[in-house]
Structure formats: structure tokens, C-alpha cells
Amino acid sequence: MRFRNSAAGVQFVDVRAQLLPADRLLNDALDRYTLMRDTYLQRRRNLVFDGNPPDDE
């Protein structure tokens, strides 16, 4: 039980450490909402077209 809880805590800290570059990018953005919106839309478009979206006209 202790090992499982310790492993979960270590995993949480590791995930947070991996997200630090993204956090810095958000903090340096001029408009955080626009950055998040555009990032979400780009990811969603990529998922919809299975990683191969058509070229924009």
C-alpha cells in the first residue's frame, strides 16, 4: 500500500516536471486565452483528420 502511494506521488511529480516548459510558454504569452484556443483547435483538427489534415487554402 505504501509503495503504491509513493509511486503515485512520484509519478505526479514527474508529470508536473514534464509540463513545466508548457507552463513557461503560457506565462510568456501575450494572450493566454488565444494561445490555449488555437492550441486546442490545432490539436482537435489533427485528431479529426488522423494526423494528416488537408492544407489550408
N, C-alpha and C positions, 0 to 999 in steps of 0.2 A: 504494500500500500504506500509506504513512504517513497519507495523507488519510483512508482508511477507518478506520484505528485511532484517529486523532484524533476523527473523527466519532462513533465508537462510545463513546469516553470522554466526550465532551461530552453525548451522549445519556444515558449512565448518570448523570452528574451532574444533568442536567435532571430525570430521573425521580425521583431521590432528593430533589431540592428540592421537587418536587410532592407528595411523600409526607410532608413534614415536619409539616403540620397533623394528619395521621392519627397520626403518631408522638407528637405532643404530647397528643393525645386519649387514646392508650393509656397514656402515662405518668401522666396525671392521673386515670385510672380507679381506683376503689376495688378492683375485682376484674377484673384483665385477662383472666382466663380466661372469665368470664361475658360480658364485653363482646365478646370475639372469637367466642364460641359464638353469642351472639344475633345478631351481625352476619352471621355465616356463614349461620345459619338463615334470616334475613330475606332475604338475597341469593338463597339457594337457592330459597326459596318464590317469589320474584319471577321467577326464571328458569323454574321449573316451570310457572307459570301465564302465561308470556309477558308479564310486566309488568302483568297485571291479576288479582291474587289476589282470591279471594272475601273478603267481610267476615267477620271472626271473630264467632262467636256469643257 
